[in-house]
Amino acid sequence: MSSKMPHIRLGNEINTRLAILPGDPGRVERIAEYFTDISDFGMAREYRSIAGNYKGTRILAMSTGMGGPSAAIAVEELKKLGVEWIIRIGSSGSLKEEVKVGDLVIVTGAIRDDGTSRGYIEPEFPAVSDYTLLTLLKNNAEELGISYKLGICRSHDTMYSDRNPDLYRKWSKTPAMASDMETATVLTVASLRGVHAASVLNTVSGFQSDVPSSVGKYADEEKLSMIGEKNEIIIALEALKGVENGR
């Protein structure tokens, strides 16, 4: 029987309890630019995996692809390999005029408007970030002078639905600040499995803008979005280092 997990195709060689989970496989390679002593585990399905040392702390960076199902599998299989602390770093669309492209949203909790988390447990169960990670992320942003918003996101499953404009208007009237596709799943599954998890979102689509076209600009390394990505990577890595150092 293989000792590797069936989907992410990783085994105990990851040798860490800390993981940073972007959606985009390309972002894993950009995270790895901050690592030394790199172990490159390649690509399996949507899961691009690289581990390395960040200022002396070994961390796994692994992509989850797009949407809740693949993100849930990532959390489940990493838990079986001994991962106990996870930070999702993702891209998002703004639900508030004051949340601009390149701004970070450190997520306190997520509206579970996705299918995957509901497949695990009733919608009344909250999707909330781990307090320790939330505090570390907030403190790191402040110490590094990185601007951020602290608040709720809405996670969903549809990028091109005809209902999206109405749904964005609906949720923009609530305190929700940003919209993504994975945070609610990651936070819910992690909580149910006893894993500490949090999420930081980089705003790549401005308020009331066309989300698919904005994401396309992000893929072309639109300047503000890429600055936001760099900032979310740094505060997430610093937070995981803080966990290891008992900060």
N, C-alpha and C positions, 0 to 999 in steps of 0.2 A: 504493500500500500504506500502511495506517495506521501511524503512528509510535508509536501507543499499544499497550501490552500488551493481549492479547485478553481477559483476564478482569478484571484489576484496573483497566484502562482509564486507566493513567497513562503518561506519557512522560517525557522528560528534563527537563520543567519542574519536577519535584520538586527537582532541584538539590541533592541531599544524598546522602551515603553512609551516613547514620545513620537507623535506623528503630526505632520502638517499636511492637510488635504486640500489642494486646489481642484477645480474641476478640469481645467485645461492641461493636457499632457505637456504642452510647451512650457507651461509655468513651472513644472517640476525642474526642468533644466535651468531656468532662471533662478530658482531657489538654490539649486546646487552650486551656483556661482559663489555662494556664501559658505560653502562647505570645504573642509579639508579631509584627507583620508577617505575618499569617496568609494562607495560600493555601488556600482551601477547594475541594477537587476533587470534592466530592459523593459519591454512592453508586453503585457498580456491583456488582450481585449482593449478596454479603455484605460487600463491601469499601468501608468508609467511610474516606475519606482526607482528612487535613488536615495541611499542613506549616506550620511557623512557626519563629521564633527563640526558643530557650530560653537566656536569659542570653548572647545573642550567637551561639549555635550553632544552625544550621538542622537541624531534625529532622522526619522524616515520622512521623506517627501514622496507622496503618492497621489496621482490624479484619480478622480472618481468618474470622469466623464460628465454627461449632462443628465440631470434628473435624479429623482429619489431612488429608484430601484438599484442602480449601480452604486449609489452612495451608501445605501443600507448594507449591501453586500460587503463593501469596503470596511465599514465599521464592524460588522459581524466577524469577518475573517481576521481582521487585525486584533480584535479582542481575543480570539483563540490563540494568537501568537504572543500574547502578553502585553499588547499595547493598552495603556491605561489613561493616556492623556492625548486628546485630539483637538486640533484647531483647524476649522475649515477657513480657507481664504478664497473668497469668490468674487464674482462680478455681479452687479445688480443694477436695476433701474430705479431712478428716484421717484418717490411718491410725494415729495414735498419740494416746493419752490426753493427753499433754503438749502436743500441737499444738492450740491453742484457736481458736475463731472470731476472726478478725481478725489472727491471727499470720501472719507472712510466712515462706515457705520459699524460701530462695535455693537453687536446684537445682544440685547438683554433677553429677548424671547421672540418666538416666531409664530405667526398665524398659520395654522396647519391646513392650508388650502390645497394640499397635495393628496395624492391617492396612497402613496406608500406608507406614510406614518399612520394613516387611518386603517391600513391593512394590519397594523400591529396592535393598535389599541384605540378605544373610543375617542372621539374628538375632544371630549372634555379634559383629557389628560394634557397637561401643559408641555410645551416645548421651550425649555428655558436653558440659558447658558450656565455653566458651572461658575460659582461665585469666585473661586480662587483664580481661575483663568480670566474671568471678566475683570477682576481687580488688577491683575498683572498687565493685561492688555491696555487698560485705561491708564495705569501709572506709566507704562512704557511710552505710550503716545505723548503724554504730558512731559515726561523727562526729555524726550527727543524733539519736542516742539512740533509734533505732527498733529495737525488739525483733525478732529474727529467729531462724530455725533454718536450719542449713546441712545439706543432705542430699539423699537420693535421692527421686524421685517415681516413680509408676507411671502410664503413659499407656495409655488404653484407648479403645474405640470405642462402648461401650454404656452408656446412662444408665438404661434400664429393664429390663435383662435379668433374668430370674428367677434367674440364677446369681450376680448381684451380691453378695448377702449372704455367700455362701460365698467368693467371690473376695476381698471386703474382709477377711474373717477370715484367709484364707490370707496375703495380702500384709501384713496388720498384724503378723504374726508375724516378718516380716523387718525389716531396718533402714529400709525405705521409710517416708517420713513423710507423703506426700500423694498424692492421685490426681487426675489431670486427663485431658484428651483430646487435647492438642496438643503438649506439650513434646517427646516423643520424636521426633515427625515433624520439628518445627522444628530440633532439634539434629542429627538425622541428615542431613537434606537440606542444611542449612547446611554441615555438615562436608564432605559429598561435593562441594559446589559451591565450597568455599574461602571461605565466609562465616563471620565470627566471630559466634557466637550464644550467648545465655544465656537463662535463664528465672527469673522471680520469680513465686511463686504466693501469692495471698491466700486464706487459709482461710475458706470461707463455709459449710462443713458440718462440724460437730463429729464427734468420734470416735463411731462406731456410731450416728450419727443418720441420718434419712432424707434422702438427698441431694437428690432432686427438690424436696421441700418446703423444704429449706434454701436451695436456689438461688432459689426463689420469694420467700423472705424477703429475699434479697440484692437481687432486682429491685425490691423495695419500699423499698430503701435502709435496711435493718436496720443499726443504728448501728455495731456493731463491724466488720461487713463493710466498711462505707463508709470507716471509719478505715483499715482495712487496705488498701483500694484506693488511698486518697490516699497512703499510705506507699510502696506499690509504685511508683506513678507517680513520686514524687519521687526515690527512689533510682535508678530506671531512667534518668530524664532527667539526673540528676547524673552517672551513669556514662557516658552517651553524650557529655555535655559534656566529661568527663574524657578520653575517647578523642580528641576533637578538639583538646583543649588539650595532649595528650601527657602527661597526668598519670600 
